[in-house]
Amino acid sequence: MPATATSQVKTLLLTDIEGSTAHWERDPTVMGAAVARHDDIVRAAAEAAGGRLVKSKGEGDSTFCVFERAGAAVIAAVSLQRALTAEHWPTAEPLRVRVGIHTGEVEVRDGDYYGRAVNRAARVRAIAAGSTILATAATAALAADGVPDGAVLVDLGEHRLRDVAGPEHLYAIGHADLPDPEVALEYLRRRAAPPVPAALRLHGDAELVGRERELSSLRDAWSAAAGGRASVALVGGEPGVGKTRLAGALAELVADTGALVLYGRCDEEPLRPYQPFAEALGGAIDRLSGSEVAALAGDVASDLVLVLPELRERIPVHGQPAGERFVVFQAVVAVLARLASDRPALVVLDDLQWADEPSLAVLRHALRGQPGAAIMVVGTYRDSDLGENRSLVKWLVELRRDVPTLEVDLHGLEQAAVSRLLGSAHRRHLDAVWAASDGNPFFVIELRRGLDDGGPAGVPQSVRQSVADRVERLPAATQRFVHAAAIAGFEVEVAVAATAAGVEMDAARAALTRGVLTEVPEVAGRLRFGHGLVRTAVLDGLTSVGRAGMHRRVAAAIEDLHAHRLDEHAAHLAHHYREAGDLRADGPAYAWSMRAGRRAGQLLAYEEAEDQYRAAARIAGTDGDVAGRITAELELAEVLRRSGRPALGQTLADAAATAAAAIGATELAGWAVFATRFGQPMGVPGSLETLRDARAALAPDSAWRGPVDVVYAGELMQAGEVDAGIDLLQATTARARAAGDWAVLGLALTGNHMFVDRLETPVDAILAAVAHADEAVAPSLRLSPRVLRVQTESFRIGELVCAGEVTAAREAAADFAARYGDETGISEANVQLFAMTDALLSGDWDDWRRRLARFRDDPELASGFASHLLGSEMMAAWLKGRLGDSAALIEALPSSMMFVRPALALAHSEGGHSAEARRVMAECAAEGGLEARARTVCGRAELALLAYAAAGIGDVEAAGRIYELLLSRRGQVAAWAGWAFWGAVDGVLGVLAASCGRPDRAVEHLEAALALHDRAGWRAFSTMTAAELAAALLDRGGPDDVERATSLVAATESAARALGLAGVRRRLTAVAARLDRDGAPGPG
């Protein structure tokens, strides 16, 4: 009677003597004794660890041991290898034994062991080097906590095993008494699988025919790229024309020369940000050991996880990911450069017609960042679908301008080539196939498959008919599997498709044999369609009702099978539930769209986040859920701001605020008010009242109470209620600190920094608070720690400017741009605007105009930064002595807005309208207005404008009051932000002192200001200050003052003429007239 077989999970340890045949041939007697000793050592080690040597299982000089626990097998392996290494062998050369360990399910029958786990263990042993120990990931995971003292598990990455589907993740077990694990890795490398990614390997009916000329062009382009001239080749054509086959042919050619080949593709439903690069880089690191992955990622690991989240499973990743996607782009560029550092690299990106904007942005940066690298990118795209992707069209235009680009257009094959593809068995059908396919290689192959399959007589009239015929002849269960797979995507998990179809996973086999689906060679448990057109043909055969139902079942299968990692599948779930047609605002389509949008935003894939939030807003709007729509639109507004579209984001947030107030949604109204006012110019009419109403409606424990309080405090100060604003900021700071609400604490400290004193609340204090904030509890993207951190780092520029450390500010701006790029999101704009103002004060008018045009020429940026740009143009007018011409324009602005009244006073003063200037000055000084301004950052900057106005009209009383209010700030720069500053405070104090008849003080201050301006390289301000100093010297009339004044006038006049500073030239003319008249002191 046959013995009963049972299935059990065991850990198998297999050994084999390396080169045993040579030992036997040399001296059989000695080798026999050595093998007996070898067996004794193995048996003793196995039994000591609780295992058993299965003597009958050995083949030749191999052994087979079985263990109940993985840890015991590892202990035995280390013990036996140490003993074997220490043994004094009688053979001419010491015996070297390879060890392989695997844990899996085995079939136990008559005391013997069978099944796939046994085969896998044997394959692992076969690729081990002598005296080393290899273990599979299954064993390593179970044994990780039981590794014997002195031993270590070393990650070797994924490697191919003979006759085993998919790669195996392997580990070496190292010990000080054994060879270094790198020996095992080098041995594996020498036995490595083909270096061409599976999707590009040419085999079977993927034969390349009729493309010799195109392949030659690509080969020539590769030769140039391999020589250090980074380039791009674009291969375009209709679906099925052979674009990927051509790229694969090039890949095999360059791989034979030792080049690195990477491959990634874009999907029609872009369900993963940066997908082609994630695939390409992921495929590269899968073949590396853990130490090599760590070295490759290096200092960019924490940023690279946004593209490759799975990196955390390979190596420890410390630090937080970047808050700006330029950093992510730079991380990808750095890793590509490191991969290609010792050999040229070919990167194939398939189906670019479906590329998302984040992927194109990464590619743009990669190509621009490595012009001298030995890298060639081959991109394939369907020219018939090109117009549907406006981002790609724009990218192609920029690419052709910036990077050497080869364009290869593929068309149908000649009839002779079609004949070769069709084969001799079907050559009688050549005319019919030629007519039906128009020379499209994929169509030819599909039609040939239909003929091979023995389908209906004659040649199918289309690919769709050919595929439909084959699917219809599949078993019913396999048909359901194929339908589910088509709904799930081009590449699909077998388990997901089987679960959605309600069939066993074995149902996939018939689809494989019929060529509808193919295995993904390097990924176990996944299948893909032979071509996108096959999937399209299957989908076309489904009814709309059938599609919707299958989408729902696919989504349910993903939720069931990936319950522990649903966030990674959020975009898939959002897509499937939307396609399922359940468009209720309280349904899964809305919920998953919102979740997918948040995840995409965290990954800095703003365009994908925008798509998800817009989808959610449409669902809620269609279902009449106003609150749900507002929520989606507020998230969308933040994403738009982060992606450099501030005006559109502001418009959307304004509309959301109005809608939230209309339905009495207090939390949403608080969020919306914060979104519309934070970071915007203060004093906009209605802002104070709107903030007051929203704040009053919020519960004390609302997540938005602190953020709204910070913005409200700033508006109170702008309105002149400085004490109330400062008190509110202090209370908000204390409340957040007590509650451990680090994000709000960081925001409150930001308020103190921006509104009260940049130097008393430095950037480092804000960063210290933000460092403790939790990304998971951030109520919105705007308050996430990463965004707050980047925003705060941009404030360092303003802090340094305010402290008078202008050179350090420039260095900080350069560091910020190098770290985060020169995009025009909110934080990056601070750097660009600083550079604009810096150019203006340095007298570099061309650079200023160029930077100004960058904003002005983009309607979105021109609107989003309108007040910033107007301020810059007003300063330019002042320096040129033409601010008086702008008085009417300034007076048309809301008087409550920051800087409007002081700027108007100065404009009237400069224009010679003293009475109007005095009127505005009086309004600003009324009810302690000057004293209130002295207590805020913005107010002190406004005092600088009022100071020049007071001096211009001879308002000695106002000049004296402002002097005393600003005196404690000497040595600093009169600055509101890193992009709004009016020179050294000492320059303002010098003008005021001169106006008040204090020439000694005036000279002292102006000399300090001139020194600061000269150090900063601010030629425009140096020239202006030198003119004022010359006048002050004449006023003082000291022994050398007239001579110094004369020298200053002579030196400064040419600079003022060169810089076009008409106002300074008028001042110099007046001083020169005094010198010509009598060279004597007197009021100036």
MARBA-487016 format. One record per residue (C-alpha): x, y, z. Coordinates in steps of 0.02 Angstrom, whole numbers, padded with zeros to 5 digits, always signed. Layout:
residues N
XYZ...
end
This chain:
residues 1084
+00000+00000+00000+00076+00171-00049+00137+00278+00095+00033+00430+00140+00116+00595+00091+00105+00746+00204+00151+00928+00173+00262+01013+00301+00366+01171+00311+00549+01130+00335+00717+01215+00319+00833+01121+00203+01022+01133+00210+01114+01060+00061+01303+01045+00039+01417+00997-00104+01605+00980-00119+01672+01101-00248+01783+01016-00379+01761+00843-00303+01790+00754-00469+01969+00819-00479+02002+00759-00301+01937+00584-00342+02038+00575-00501+02197+00627-00411+02189+00501-00267+02029+00398-00238+02091+00324-00073+02133+00492+00005+01973+00569-00061+01869+00427+00011+01939+00462+00185+01914+00648+00162+01731+00625+00112+01699+00513+00263+01771+00648+00375+01667+00778+00283+01509+00677+00316+01551+00661+00500+01574+00850+00518+01410+00887+00428+01314+00757+00531+01385+00820+00696+01345+01001+00656+01168+00959+00600+01127+00850+00750+01203+00974+00873+01081+01105+00805+00932+00988+00813+00931+00938+00630+00949+00775+00537+01064+00718+00398+00962+00627+00266+01098+00510+00204+01004+00436+00057+00972+00605-00020+01151+00647-00060+01204+00646-00241+01390+00609-00264+01478+00709-00130+01329+00814-00077+01226+00804+00082+01047+00846+00127+00997+00901+00303+00825+00945+00370+00781+01065+00512+00621+01116+00599+00685+01294+00625+00774+01409+00504+00884+01476+00643+00945+01301+00684+00995+01274+00503+01095+01436+00502+01183+01385+00663+01226+01217+00588+01288+01295+00426+01406+01414+00515+01467+01274+00629+01502+01150+00489+01588+01279+00378+01700+01335+00521+01745+01155+00557+01773+01113+00374+01882+01268+00351+01987+01227+00507+02010+01043+00461+02180+00982+00401+02131+00884+00247+02234+00740+00179+02196+00796+00001+02319+00896-00104+02206+01047-00088+02086+01082+00057+01906+01034+00026+01794+01183-00012+01610+01153+00021+01465+01256-00042+01308+01270+00066+01132+01320+00014+00984+01344+00132+00799+01368+00092+00639+01362+00194+00480+01304+00112+00340+01178+00099+00397+00999+00062+00306+00837+00033+00361+00704+00157+00341+00525+00098+00425+00370+00172+00547+00480+00265+00602+00565+00106+00572+00744+00047+00503+00805-00119+00435+00963-00201+00483+01133-00265+00569+01185-00103+00693+01042-00124+00731+01097-00302+00751+01278-00250+00872+01231-00110+00974+01132-00236+00979+01279-00355+01038+01395-00215+01176+01272-00169+01227+01260-00353+01269+01445-00367+01362+01458-00200+01550+01478-00201+01658+01355-00106+01669+01386+00084+01521+01507+00077+01341+01495+00138+01194+01558+00037+01016+01570+00104+00853+01626+00026+00753+01774+00091+00626+01653+00166+00760+01577+00276+00844+01744+00315+00681+01822+00374+00646+01677+00493+00825+01664+00556+00863+01849+00575+00845+01847+00764+00935+01681+00787+01100+01711+00696+01242+01638+00802+01367+01753+00886+01495+01821+00765+01390+01783+00612+01301+01909+00501+01169+01905+00365+01228+02002+00211+01102+02055+00079+01161+02001-00094+01010+02062-00193+00909+01964-00321+00985+01830-00432+00923+01706-00559+00913+01520-00517+00914+01393-00657+00741+01328-00705+00657+01437-00571+00530+01568-00624+00575+01741-00561+00731+01798-00470+00774+01742-00293+00828+01865-00158+00984+01790-00080+01085+01820+00077+01261+01766+00122+01297+01710+00299+01464+01781+00349+01582+01748+00493+01757+01804+00539+01821+01625+00515+01745+01610+00340+01778+01697+00174+01710+01873+00155+01530+01874+00088+01594+01977-00058+01671+01814-00121+01495+01743-00134+01435+01898-00224+01576+01899-00350+01543+01716-00388+01360+01755-00417+01406+01899-00532+01510+01786-00641+01359+01673-00661+01237+01818-00682+01083+01813-00793+01086+01911-00957+01111+02098-00924+00966+02150-01035+00800+02178-00943+00672+02044-00983+00553+02163-01072+00688+02200-01201+00754+02026-01235+00718+01970-01411+00653+01793-01425+00534+01686-01524+00411+01786-01628+00491+01947-01568+00622+01929-01705+00676+02096-01777+00663+02103-01966+00670+02244-02092+00745+02374-01972+00928+02366-02019+00940+02550-02068+00854+02612-01910+00960+02499-01799+01117+02566-01882+01065+02746-01844+01036+02701-01662+01202+02611-01652+01292+02766-01717+01203+02875-01589+01253+02752-01453+01435+02762-01504+01431+02951-01479+01341+02936-01312+01461+02802-01250+01601+02923-01287+01533+03047-01161+01401+03144-01257+01233+03115-01173+01096+03102-01301+00918+03051-01335+00839+02945-01470+00651+02951-01497+00572+02805-01586+00397+02844-01645+00265+02750-01741+00093+02673-01734+00051+02538-01606+00130+02371-01648+00254+02440-01774+00403+02371-01676+00468+02515-01571+00509+02410-01418+00583+02271-01526+00700+02397-01606+00753+02466-01436+00779+02287-01378+00893+02250-01524+01000+02400-01479+00998+02346-01296+01067+02174-01338+01203+02250-01446+01263+02372-01312+01248+02245-01172+01369+02133-01265+01497+02272-01248+01474+02278-01058+01357+02428-01053+01223+02446-00920+01045+02432-00986+00895+02499-00888+00713+02487-00938+00553+02569-00880+00382+02593-00957+00234+02711-00939+00057+02645-00916-00102+02710-00995-00170+02728-00820-00022+02812-00729-00045+02730-00561+00127+02762-00489+00221+02928-00492+00388+02924-00583+00342+02748-00644+00471+02726-00785+00612+02783-00673+00549+02679-00527+00552+02526-00640+00721+02566-00715+00810+02604-00552+00717+02467-00460+00776+02340-00587+00954+02401-00565+00959+02393-00375+00873+02224-00371+01033+02150-00439+01142+02235-00307+01189+02180-00132+01128+02276+00018+01297+02360+00043+01303+02408-00142+01127+02480-00132+01178+02581+00020+01332+02647-00070+01231+02686-00227+01095+02781-00135+01218+02861-00016+01173+03038+00035+01016+03042-00073+00932+02888+00003+00802+02985+00103+00750+03080-00054+00757+02929-00169+00624+02839-00068+00494+02955-00145+00529+02870-00311+00574+02698-00239+00479+02670-00076+00539+02490-00079+00715+02553-00047+00672+02550+00139+00656+02361+00128+00836+02345+00067+00934+02468+00173+00910+02578+00327+00853+02750+00270+00881+02893+00391+00811+03068+00384+00654+03139+00308+00620+03147+00121+00633+03312+00032+00497+03442+00033+00537+03501-00143+00537+03387-00295+00692+03464-00372+00782+03368-00236+00699+03208-00295+00753+03246-00473+00930+03275-00414+00927+03110-00318+00878+03016-00476+01013+03107-00576+01142+03064-00443+01097+02879-00443+01098+02871-00633+01270+02952-00634+01335+02828-00505+01265+02680-00601+01349+02743-00759+01511+02796-00675+01612+02645-00732+01522+02599-00893+01405+02683-01017+01219+02665-00987+01071+02643-01103+00903+02691-01027+00750+02633-01124+00586+02719-01079+00437+02638-01164+00269+02713-01210+00310+02895-01173+00143+02947-01246+00074+02899-01075+00213+02981-00973+00152+03086-00828+00221+03259-00794+00328+03206-00644+00415+03074-00750+00447+03198-00891+00514+03323-00764+00635+03194-00696+00692+03152-00873+00716+03337-00914+00827+03360-00761+00921+03199-00793+00968+03251-00969+01012+03429-00924+01111+03374-00772+01229+03256-00862+01278+03331-01031+01449+03248-01024+01392+03080-00956+01401+02920-01057+01212+02898-01056+01089+02874-01197+00902+02878-01171+00792+02790-01298+00610+02840-01284+00472+02755-01381+00302+02832-01411+00146+02807-01515+00139+02953-01634-00048+02925-01656-00075+02967-01471+00052+03108-01458-00074+03250-01465-00166+03184-01313-00017+03219-01198+00016+03406-01203+00153+03388-01072+00248+03270-01187+00229+03386-01336+00301+03530-01233+00440+03417-01169+00485+03363-01345+00502+03545-01400+00618+03584-01254+00715+03424-01279+00754+03457-01462+00819+03628-01412+00928+03573-01266+00993+03396-01301+01061+03308-01457+00911+03208-01516+00894+03072-01647+00718+03043-01711+00674+02875-01787+00503+02857-01869+00446+02679-01898+00322+02629-02033+00254+02464-02097+00374+02331-02159+00406+02293-02341+00321+02136-02408+00482+02036-02406+00503+02070-02219+00322+02021-02189+00356+01858-02280+00501+01822-02161+00390+01855-02009+00249+01749-02076+00359+01598-02104+00356+01466-02240+00209+01370-02164+00090+01515-02202+00173+01595-02352+00020+01557-02458-00072+01685-02352+00058+01822-02382-00050+01932-02493-00198+01923-02374-00090+01956-02221+00001+02098-02308-00165+02179-02353-00239+02156-02179-00084+02211-02081-00014+02349-02193+00157+02285-02142+00131+02312-01954+00242+02179-01872+00131+02150-01723-00022+02130-01833+00074+02005-01939+00123+01903-01786-00054+01906-01717-00126+01850-01883+00004+01713-01891-00046+01657-01716-00225+01645-01774-00170+01533-01917-00059+01430-01802-00204+01408-01681-00313+01325-01811-00450+01454-01792-00585+01492-01919-00532+01465-02098-00449+01612-02182-00352+01760-02118-00434+01861-01977-00474+02037-02035-00405+02124-01881-00302+02100-01723-00460+02117-01623-00540+01973-01717-00383+01867-01699-00372+01896-01511-00559+01872-01490-00551+01707-01581-00412+01646-01467-00497+01705-01307-00661+01623-01357-00573+01456-01373-00505+01468-01196-00591+01375-01053-00727+01478-00969-00624+01503-00810-00475+01563-00911-00584+01685-01007-00641+01761-00843-00460+01771-00786-00407+01859-00947-00551+01984-00931-00501+02023-00752-00318+02039-00803-00364+02162-00942-00461+02269-00819-00320+02261-00691-00190+02330-00811-00057+02290-00939+00043+02198-00806-00056+02109-00671-00036+02007-00514-00099+01831-00543-00179+01829-00370-00275+01991-00401-00342+01936-00570-00389+01763-00505-00476+01833-00351-00571+01962-00454-00623+01829-00580-00671+01706-00444-00561+01568-00517-00408+01469-00464-00239+01541-00511-00208+01390-00622-00335+01465-00742-00194+01576-00806-00102+01430-00886-00211+01414-01040-00194+01602-01074-00006+01581-01070-00006+01437-01193-00120+01533-01312-00004+01685-01309-00134+01804-01237-00029+01830-01080+00156+01804-01047+00256+01783-00888+00355+01928-00818+00523+01838-00816+00601+01924-00666+00447+01945-00556+00361+01792-00485+00171+01793-00481+00147+01925-00615+00090+01914-00795+00081+02041-00935-00006+02052-01101+00102+02014-01251+00064+02188-01316-00046+02333-01265-00152+02301-01418-00195+02127-01354-00260+02201-01194-00357+02332-01292-00436+02197-01398-00491+02102-01242-00563+02259-01165-00656+02299-01325-00744+02133-01310-00820+02176-01140-00984+02267-01116-00987+02428-01016-01083+02340-00878-00959+02197-00879-00813+02318-00867-00888+02413-00721-00922+02254-00624-00747+02187-00654-00669+02353-00600-00764+02337-00437-00705+02158-00412-00525+02203-00453-00531+02343-00323-00602+02225-00193-00466+02098-00232-00329+02229-00208-00405+02282-00042-00413+02101+00014-00239+02048-00043-00146+02206+00005-00238+02257+00162-00073+02292+00251-00007+02411+00115-00158+02496+00043-00079+02668+00030+00039+02602-00103-00113+02549-00204-00219+02705-00175-00208+02764-00355-00256+02591-00420-00405+02584-00304-00462+02760-00348-00452+02717-00533-00547+02553-00519-00684+02622-00407-00709+02771-00521-00720+02656-00673-00843+02547-00575-00962+02694-00582-00996+02711-00395-00988+02901-00393-01065+02935-00225-00978+03065-00119-00980+02944+00028-00922+02800-00081-00752+02721-00107-00713+02814-00270-00712+02983-00180-00620+02917-00027-00484+02832-00129-00465+02980-00246-00433+03092-00095-00313+02966-00020-00221+02946-00185-00209+03135-00202-00133+03152-00029-00007+03013-00064+00042+03089-00232+00065+03257-00147+00178+03177-00017+00279+03102-00159+00289+03276-00237+00199+03212-00392+00090+03367-00398+00014+03337-00570-00050+03166-00518-00113+03239-00354-00204+03372-00455-00289+03239-00562-00345+03141-00409-00414+03293-00318-00505+03355-00472-00584+03183-00490-00638+03187-00308-00709+03363-00328-00810+03306-00480-00880+03157-00386-00932+03264-00237-01000+03402-00348-01104+03281-00453-01174+03202-00295-01216+03371-00219-01093+03357-00075-01032+03536-00061-00921+03501+00089-00837+03356+00001-00806+03464-00153-00734+03606-00048-00617+03484+00041-00551+03418-00124-00531+03594-00194-00436+03656-00042-00314+03510-00058-00303+03549-00244-00267+03733-00209-00117+03686-00102-00052+03568-00235-00066+03705-00367+00032+03825-00259+00168+03697-00230+00182+03663-00417+00211+03845-00461+00033+03901-00500-00003+04018-00354-00134+04125-00441-00240+03976-00489-00221+03903-00316-00271+04068-00237-00425+04084-00348-00480+03909-00304-00452+03937-00118-00548+04102-00123-00697+04014-00203-00685+03874-00074-00685+04001+00068-00843+04083+00001-00929+03915-00022-00879+03854+00152-00946+04012+00233-01109+03994+00136-01144+03820+00206-01081+03858+00382-00940+03731+00373-00832+03809+00507-00683+03690+00496-00675+03707+00308-00697+03895+00321-00550+03903+00442-00443+03800+00325-00496+03904+00176-00461+04070+00261-00289+04010+00313-00256+03948+00136-00306+04114+00059-00214+04229+00178-00055+04143+00236+00094+04208+00139-00009+04343+00053+00011+04533+00068-00064+04597+00230-00197+04730+00240-00303+04674+00092-00475+04751+00120-00591+04631+00211-00454+04511+00266-00459+04562+00449-00648+04544+00460-00647+04377+00368-00514+04307+00483-00604+04372+00637-00767+04288+00586-00683+04123+00541-00585+04122+00703-00739+04157+00807-00830+04009+00728-00690+03883+00760-00693+03772+00913-00548+03802+01034-00478+03629+00996-00495+03645+00806-00343+03592+00705-00359+03758+00613-00370+03872+00765-00181+03892+00783-00145+03922+00597-00287+04048+00584-00228+04136+00742-00054+04160+00667-00121+04243+00510-00247+04344+00611-00106+04408+00722-00014+04474+00570-00169+04563+00507-00199+04640+00678-00024+04713+00676-00047+04780+00501-00208+04863+00559-00111+04949+00699-00169+04833+00840+00009+04781+00876-00013+04734+01059-00161+04622+01018-00065+04539+00877+00090+04506+00981-00013+04441+01126-00106+04323+01011+00056+04256+00939+00127+04228+01113-00031+04138+01168-00032+04029+01012+00152+03986+01038+00123+03939+01221-00032+03837+01181+00055+03739+01042+00208+03707+01150+00102+03643+01294+00002+03529+01179+00155+03463+01089+00082+03524+00925+00248+03547+00838+00181+03597+00669+00077+03739+00743+00222+03786+00856+00332+03800+00703+00199+03905+00619+00180+04018+00773+00368+04043+00781+00361+04082+00596+00233+04217+00637+00352+04292+00766+00493+04283+00639+00392+04363+00497+00291+04490+00593+00386+04538+00752+00574+04512+00740+00672+04403+00621+00827+04403+00729+00744+04369+00898+00655+04216+00827+00786+04143+00712+00759+04013+00577+00848+03878+00676+00720+03893+00816+00579+03863+00692+00669+03716+00612+00695+03637+00783+00508+03639+00813+00463+03576+00640+00586+03432+00658+00472+03356+00790+00312+03371+00686+00224+03213+00626+00186+03202+00440+00043+03082+00474-00060+03206+00575-00036+03360+00465-00210+03427+00424-00155+03479+00249-00006+03479+00133+00031+03660+00178+00060+03611+00360+00158+03452+00327+00331+03454+00407+00420+03438+00240+00334+03591+00167+00359+03691+00328+00543+03643+00332+00578+03701+00155+00477+03860+00181+00574+03897+00339+00742+03866+00256+00696+03996+00126+00672+04123+00267+00857+04110+00311+00896+04226+00166+00788+04364+00240+00860+04336+00413+01038+04358+00350+00992+04511+00247+00910+04589+00398+01068+04557+00500+01171+04644+00366+01259+04483+00315+01222+04502+00129+01363+04391+00066+01302+04252+00181+01125+04282+00117+01185+04256-00062+01271+04096-00010+01112+04037+00076+01012+04077-00081+01136+03979-00187+01132+03833-00066+00942+03835-00068+00936+03839-00258+01063+03698-00269+00961+03595-00146+00785+03635-00203+00804+03703-00379+00744+03863-00460+00562+03817-00486+00433+03948-00441+00335+03871-00300+00304+03978-00146+00468+03943-00057+00578+03942-00212+00505+04110-00263+00582+04188-00107+00752+04145-00180+00710+04210-00353+00637+04371-00285+00790+04397-00175+00901+04378-00328+00792+04504-00420+00807+04635-00282+00991+04598-00259+01020+04630-00445+00924+04793-00433+01022+04860-00285+01184+04802-00366+01142+04909-00517+01135+04761-00636+00983+04821-00731+00994+04688-00866+00991+04548-00739+00849+04632-00646+00745+04649-00805+00779+04468-00851+00724+04406-00682+00573+04519-00681+00524+04456-00854+00529+04277-00793+00381+04319-00684+00297+04447-00795+00299+04337-00950+00204+04198-00863+00024+04253-00833+00007+04131-00688+00163+04195-00599+00128+04376-00644-00040+04362-00557+00021+04256-00412+00163+04373-00368+00084+04537-00426+00120+04636-00266+00300+04575-00259+00332+04628-00437+00248+04796-00414+00357+04828-00262+00513+04789-00361+00462+04907-00501+00423+05045-00375+00596+05026-00299+00674+05037-00471+00577+05196-00503+00638+05269-00338+00820+05228-00377+00801+05310-00547+00723+05464-00469+00552+05436-00550+00446+05375-00405+00352+05539-00404+00275+05489-00571+00193+05339-00487+00097+05433-00353-00071+05414-00440-00043+05228-00465+00003+05202-00283-00144+05306-00221-00262+05192-00318-00208+05044-00211-00303+05000-00051-00234+05112+00085-00244+04972+00214-00116+04866+00122+00062+04855+00183+00181+04989+00116+00047+05082+00018+00036+05238+00129+00224+05253+00162+00260+05227-00023+00133+05361-00065+00213+05483+00056+00383+05452-00023+00312+05468-00199+00234+05637-00159+00396+05693-00077+00500+05638-00227+00376+05721-00345+00389+05888-00255+00211+05881-00185+00258+05929-00008+00082+05965+00052+00019+05796-00004+00170+05711+00071+00140+05799+00238-00042+05747+00236+00002+05564+00212+00142+05577+00340+00020+05646+00467-00101+05504+00434+00037+05376+00460+00096+05459+00621-00077+05482+00696-00126+05387+00853+00048+05316+00882+00064+05249+00706+00252+05274+00699+00281+05192+00868+00170+05044+00820+00268+05019+00661+00432+05011+00756+00373+04850+00841+00347+04746+00685+00457+04685+00543+00346+04760+00409+00322+04921+00508+00508+04952+00526+00529+04932+00338+00387+05055+00314+00476+05177+00431+00623+05176+00309+00510+05242+00172+00431+05369+00288+00605+05424+00342+00656+05469+00165+00489+05557+00141+00509+05656+00302+00686+05708+00256+00629+05757+00081+00495+05876+00143+00594+05937+00293+00476+05866+00424+00599+05879+00567+00478+05820+00700+00434+05660+00609+00616+05634+00561+00670+05647+00743+00537+05524+00802+00581+05397+00669+00767+05416+00708+00740+05371+00891+00627+05224+00842+00754+05148+00723+00914+05186+00818+00919+05016+00905+00922+04934+00733+01085+05012+00675+01198+04888+00589+01047+04798+00515+00960+04813+00347+00787+04887+00331+00701+04731+00267+00527+04658+00265+00578+04493+00183+00720+04416+00086+00655+04503-00068+00601+04671+00003+00739+04778+00079+00788+04961+00073+00970+04963+00118+01062+04985+00281+00964+05055+00428+01117+05165+00457+01085+05244+00288+00909+05288+00343+00973+05352+00511+01105+05458+00424+00976+05544+00314+00864+05574+00466+01008+05641+00571+01057+05761+00433+00877+05819+00419+00873+05851+00605+01033+05954+00600+01147+05822+00679+01289+05813+00551+01409+05717+00665+01281+05579+00688+01237+05587+00503+01418+05560+00448+01441+05418+00572+01285+05326+00512+01316+05357+00328+01495+05296+00338+01432+05134+00418+01297+05118+00285+01422+05148+00144+01536+05014+00214+01391+04890+00221+01331+04932+00046+01508+04918-00023+01531+04748+00060+01366+04692-00012+01410+04754-00186+01249+04856-00190+01317+04989-00308+01151+05081-00323+01137+05103-00135+01323+05140-00118+01304+05280-00244+01151+05350-00157+01236+05338+00013+01395+05420-00050+01295+05568-00113+01210+05589+00056+01378+05570+00144+01454+05708+00037+01312+05824+00089+01331+05775+00272+01517+05808+00266+01485+05983+00200+01357+06007+00339+01484+05955+00470+01625+06059+00395+01771+05976+00480+01953+06003+00428+01953+05868+00295+01767+05860+00261+01762+05976+00111+01904+05881+00027+01818+05715+00062+01654+05782-00003+01738+05842-00162+01815+05672-00190+01651+05584-00157+01557+05694-00280+01686+05664-00416+01688+05476-00389+01501+05458-00367+01442+05563-00514+01513+05443-00643+01438+05293-00553+01267+05379-00543+01275+05419-00729+01324+05241-00773+01184+05168-00667+01054+05291-00728+01014+05356-00553+00936+05523-00596+00884+05562-00418+01060+05536-00354+01129+05645-00492+01011+05786-00442+01072+05769-00263+01253+05773-00320+01220+05925-00428+01155+06016-00274+01308+05968-00171+01425+06018-00313+01339+06186-00323+01375+06215-00139+01556+06168-00166+01569+06285-00314+01485+06424-00218+01590+06428-00063+01650+06254-00015+01589+06303+00157+01474+06212+00278+01291+06251+00286+01124+06165+00281+01110+06048+00134
end
